Amino acid sequence: MYFSATKYDGTPVSNEDIKYDITREYLDKTLTMEKFPFMEEVTMPTVHPCRHAAVLKTITDSMSQNEHKVESHYALLIFLRFISGVIPYVEFDTVGDMVFA
């Protein structure tokens, strides 16, 4: 997953400035700057997919242990919850009765 950002006025946020929004424990580990494969000479922040499955499993196991129903159609929202831990300024809205624990 690659990220880009814009300011309120629509101007792009530089990759260096995006780094200020990343939780320090993830910077240069889970989230790194890599060449964007679909555009020449464009580097963007990306979250490494190698850890996604393990992190999502941990989150869903925690939800199950706390007796919360984990349904497959919530997978994207659970993933976004993980991303909001990496980038605290990511905002999303969950619709339904899903409880993260």
SERO-4910 file (N, C-alpha, C, O; in steps of 0.05 Angstrom, whole numbers):
BEGIN
 pado doro    nc1    nc2    nc3   cac1   cac2   cac3    cc1    cc2    cc3    oc1    oc2    oc3
  Met    A     17    -23      0      0      0      0     18     25      0     36     27     17
  Tyr    A     13     43    -19     28     67    -21     11     91    -11    -13     90    -14
  Phe    A     24    111      0     10    134     11     20    160     -2     43    163     -9
  Ser    A      1    178     -6      7    206    -13    -11    223      4    -31    213     15
  Ala    A     -5    248      6    -21    266     23    -22    294     11     -4    302     -4
  Thr    A    -44    307     17    -46    335      9    -54    352     33    -65    343     52
  Lys    A    -47    377     31    -55    396     52    -84    405     47    -95    398     26
  Tyr    A    -95    419     66   -123    428     63   -127    444     37   -149    443     26
  Asp    A   -106    458     28   -110    475      4   -105    458    -22   -106    470    -44
  Gly    A   -100    432    -19    -97    415    -42    -68    411    -52    -63    396    -70
  Thr    A    -49    426    -40    -21    422    -48     -9    397    -36    -17    389    -14
  Pro    A      8    383    -51     20    358    -41     37    362    -17     51    383    -14
  Val    A     38    342      0     55    341     24     80    326     15     78    304      3
  Ser    A    104    336     21    128    322     13    132    296     29    121    293     51
  Asn    A    147    277     18    152    252     32    166    257     59    160    243     79
  Glu    A    183    277     60    197    283     85    177    293    106    179    286    129
  Asp    A    158    309     97    138    319    116    119    297    125    109    297    148
  Ile    A    113    278    107     96    255    114    109    239    137     95    229    154
  Lys    A    136    237    137    150    222    158    144    233    186    145    218    205
  Tyr    A    138    259    188    131    270    214    105    259    225    100    261    249
  Asp    A     88    249    208     62    238    216     63    208    223     42    197    231
  Ile    A     85    196    220     88    167    224     96    161    253    114    175    264
  Thr    A     83    142    265     91    134    292    120    124    291    127    108    274
  Arg    A    137    135    308    166    130    307    174    100    306    193     93    293
  Glu    A    160     83    321    167     55    322    164     41    294    176     20    290
  Tyr    A    148     53    276    144     41    250    161     54    228    165     41    207
  Leu    A    171     78    233    186     92    213    211     76    205    226     68    222
  Asp    A    215     72    180    237     57    168    237     28    175    257     14    170
  Lys    A    215     17    186    213    -11    191    189    -21    176    192    -34    155
  Thr    A    165    -16    186    141    -23    172    135     -5    149    126    -13    128
  Leu    A    141     21    152    136     41    132    163     52    122    179     62    137
  Thr    A    167     49     96    192     59     84    185     74     58    163     73     48
  Met    A    205     88     47    201    103     22    212     84      0    235     75      0
  Glu    A    195     79    -20    202     62    -42    193     74    -69    175     90    -70
  Lys    A    206     65    -90    198     74   -117    170     64   -123    164     40   -120
  Phe    A    153     82   -132    125     75   -139    126     61   -167    136     73   -186
  Pro    A    117     36   -169    121     21   -193    105     30   -218    111     20   -240
  Phe    A     86     47   -214     69     55   -237     76     82   -249     63     91   -268
  Met    A     95     96   -237    103    122   -247    133    124   -246    146    116   -226
  Glu    A    146    135   -267    175    138   -267    184    159   -247    172    180   -245
  Glu    A    205    153   -233    219    172   -215    201    183   -193    204    206   -185
  Val    A    182    167   -184    165    176   -162    170    157   -138    168    132   -141
  Thr    A    177    168   -115    181    153    -91    158    160    -72    151    184    -69
  Met    A    147    140    -59    125    144    -41    128    127    -16    142    107    -16
  Pro    A    116    136      6    116    119     30     99     94     25     78     95     12
  Thr    A    108     72     36     94     47     32     95     30     58    115     31     73
  Val    A     74     15     63     74     -4     85     81    -31     74     68    -41     55
  His    A    101    -44     86    110    -70     76     88    -92     80     77    -94    102
  Pro    A     82   -106     59     61   -127     62     70   -152     77     53   -168     85
  Cys    A     96   -155     82    105   -179     95     95   -183    123     94   -205    134
  Arg    A     87   -161    136     77   -162    164     47   -160    166     36   -163    188
  His    A     33   -154    144      4   -149    145    -11   -172    157    -27   -169    175
  Ala    A     -6   -196    147    -21   -220    156    -17   -225    186    -37   -230    200
  Ala    A      7   -223    195     12   -228    224     -1   -207    241    -13   -214    262
  Val    A      0   -182    233    -12   -161    249    -43   -164    249    -56   -161    270
  Leu    A    -54   -169    225    -83   -173    224    -93   -197    240   -114   -196    253
  Lys    A    -77   -218    240    -83   -242    256    -83   -235    286   -101   -243    300
  Thr    A    -64   -219    294    -62   -211    322    -87   -194    330    -98   -198    351
  Ile    A    -94   -176    313   -117   -159    318   -143   -175    320   -159   -172    339
  Thr    A   -147   -193    300   -172   -209    300   -172   -229    323   -193   -235    335
  Asp    A   -149   -240    331   -148   -258    354   -156   -243    379   -170   -254    396
  Ser    A   -146   -219    382   -152   -203    405   -182   -197    406   -195   -198    427
  Met    A   -194   -190    383   -223   -185    382   -238   -210    390   -258   -209    405
  Ser    A   -230   -234    380   -244   -259    385   -242   -266    415   -261   -275    427
  Gln    A   -218   -262    427   -214   -268    455   -232   -251    473   -240   -260    494
  Asn    A   -238   -228    463   -255   -210    479   -285   -213    470   -302   -196    476
  Glu    A   -290   -236    457   -317   -244    450   -331   -225    431   -355   -222    432
  His    A   -315   -212    413   -327   -195    392   -328   -211    367   -309   -226    360
  Lys    A   -349   -208    352   -353   -223    328   -334   -212    306   -334   -188    301
  Val    A   -319   -229    293   -300   -221    272   -311   -233    246   -312   -257    242
  Glu    A   -320   -215    228   -332   -224    203   -314   -216    180   -300   -195    181
  Ser    A   -313   -232    159   -294   -228    137   -298   -202    123   -279   -190    112
  His    A   -323   -193    121   -328   -168    106   -317   -143    121   -319   -121    111
  Tyr    A   -307   -147    146   -295   -125    160   -265   -124    156   -251   -108    169
  Ala    A   -254   -141    139   -225   -143    136   -212   -117    129   -191   -110    140
  Leu    A   -224   -102    110   -212    -76    102   -212    -56    126   -193    -42    130
  Leu    A   -234    -56    141   -235    -38    164   -215    -46    185   -203    -28    198
  Ile    A   -211    -71    189   -190    -81    208   -163    -72    198   -146    -63    214
  Phe    A   -158    -75    172   -132    -66    161   -129    -36    165   -107    -27    172
  Leu    A   -149    -20    160   -148      9    164   -142     16    193   -129     35    199
  Arg    A   -153      0    211   -146      4    240   -116      1    244   -104     16    259
  Phe    A   -105    -20    232    -76    -23    233    -61      1    222    -42     11    234
  Ile    A    -70     10    199    -57     33    186    -59     58    204    -40     73    205
  Ser    A    -81     61    217    -84     84    235    -65     83    259    -59    103    271
  Gly    A    -55     59    265    -35     56    286     -8     65    276      9     75    291
  Val    A     -3     61    250     22     69    237     22     99    232     41    113    237
  Ile    A      0    108    221     -3    136    214    -27    147    230    -50    145    221
  Pro    A    -23    158    253    -45    165    271    -64    186    259    -87    188    269
  Tyr    A    -56    201    239    -73    221    228    -92    211    207   -108    226    196
  Val    A    -90    185    200   -109    173    181   -136    171    196   -138    160    217
  Glu    A   -156    182    183   -183    182    195   -201    164    178   -200    164    153
  Phe    A   -217    147    191   -236    131    177   -260    127    195   -259    130    220
  Asp    A   -282    120    183   -307    117    197   -316     88    194   -317     78    172
  Thr    A   -322     75    216   -332     48    215   -363     49    219   -373     62    237
  Val    A   -376     35    201   -405     33    203   -412      5    212   -403    -15    200
  Gly    A   -428      3    232   -435    -24    242   -428    -27    271   -423     -8    285
  Asp    A   -428    -52    279   -424    -57    308   -397    -69    314   -394    -84    334
  Met    A   -377    -64    297   -350    -76    301   -337    -61    324   -336    -37    325
  Val    A   -325    -77    342   -311    -66    365   -282    -76    364   -277   -100    362
  Phe    A   -263    -58    365   -234    -65    365   -226    -68    394   -231    -51    410
  Ala    A   -213    -91    400   -204    -95    427   -176   -107    426   -164   -112    448
***
